Amino acid sequence: MGSEPTAFDIELGRKLKNARLALGLTQAAVAQAIGVAAQQVQKYENGRNRISASRLTQLGTALKIDFGRTVSPDGARFVSFEFAPEELRLIETFSTLNASQKALVQSLVDELSKASDAR
């Protein structure tokens, strides 16, 4: 096993970061949940450090990810947690809102979705 991260390592890290952001968690919060330093979570997210199966299980629990549903049967690609840059920006901004602001945004999105479905 080489020391350079593979494309899969980098993609896994990106997916973990997207999942963390979607939950509004900091690297420090995830690190605490799995018993490592925040810098280690950063290395996982950047694909610099490979993730063992046991650590991946811990990350899945902390990030509420069912890896059976996110990795294709051949393990070669991911099938969820795809976010465009503008979606990530929304997630990052949404995570900074207070509870009442989040409720207002959710109501707006629900109404926009209904209007879109009616077309």
PyMOL commands that set and color helices and strands:
alter all, ss='L'
color gray80, all
select helices_A, chain A and resi 7-22+27-34+38-46+53-63+67-70+85-94+99-118
alter helices_A, ss='H'
color red, helices_A
deselect
rebuild
show_as cartoon
